[in-house]
């Protein structure tokens, strides 16, 4: 999803001095492509499993896993880029920024989506889960915890939103580890990763791919990349492509390990290719997708569901399916722009409610 202000729109305060770092094209580029992959995933899932419109398993992994992997890497990279310079991280400011980047827009989208469902389908939050679980929606954890079998009011946001909230909580500790003890931090993360994959853990139905310890290598790789690499040598870019080709042909690696390794190789390939794609027409389009990526993430799934409630995929030919995907994307973009503008207006209005300007008597 951009995944929030740092994941979703890379323009955050670089330090407590309120100076902004310049935007990096490769961060926008990877984020924009991740958004497209996630939209393709949910569009394609409306079709019978025997007939996918798009290529469903690139490099031997699920296309949705590939998109999410890029989001995790870019989330770690974006936060590290914005916060690596300051000696000490002001936790109050950091978490307040994260709160503002996630919750207002999520709450607005959640309320509007449920009003729409109530008016058009007679369903909404009033007809769903135990009432206490609305608290899980309020904190953005409903989609994440729904994977345990818990009945929640999950409407939009996906499990990824809950996961990114958990990551934000952990980021200050990871930042210290990467800056001051990079080797020890890397070893600890890899040990936790291996233990998670190898040990049979009772998770009440939640896939291991949703656990923080499973995704830490991707997140940490993004942080290490910004901290120590910053650029991709040609030999690394070419090698990454070669590994992706080998995986596509022979598929020697499978499961969560494949998602981690292929996600990293794909990220390196995209960053390497970004050197030749950093042209103004491309930069403009990529920048727009990156700017609205969090809003796209919030609205896209419900848009696709509602479109396919009136359009039956089995009746569409291949050309019509691609046209429908384009139409879906246009609707998603329009609603995302509207949601972001509404979010800005709403937060500004609420802020003004708590300002206390002097009132002059006539």
PyMOL commands that set and color helices and strands:
alter all, ss='L'
color gray80, all
select helices_A, chain A and resi 5-8+25-44+58-60+63-83+91-121+125-127+131-138+142-148+158-180+182-198+208-210+212-229+234-250+255-277+280-291+293-307+313-315+318-353
alter helices_A, ss='H'
color red, helices_A
deselect
rebuild
show_as cartoon
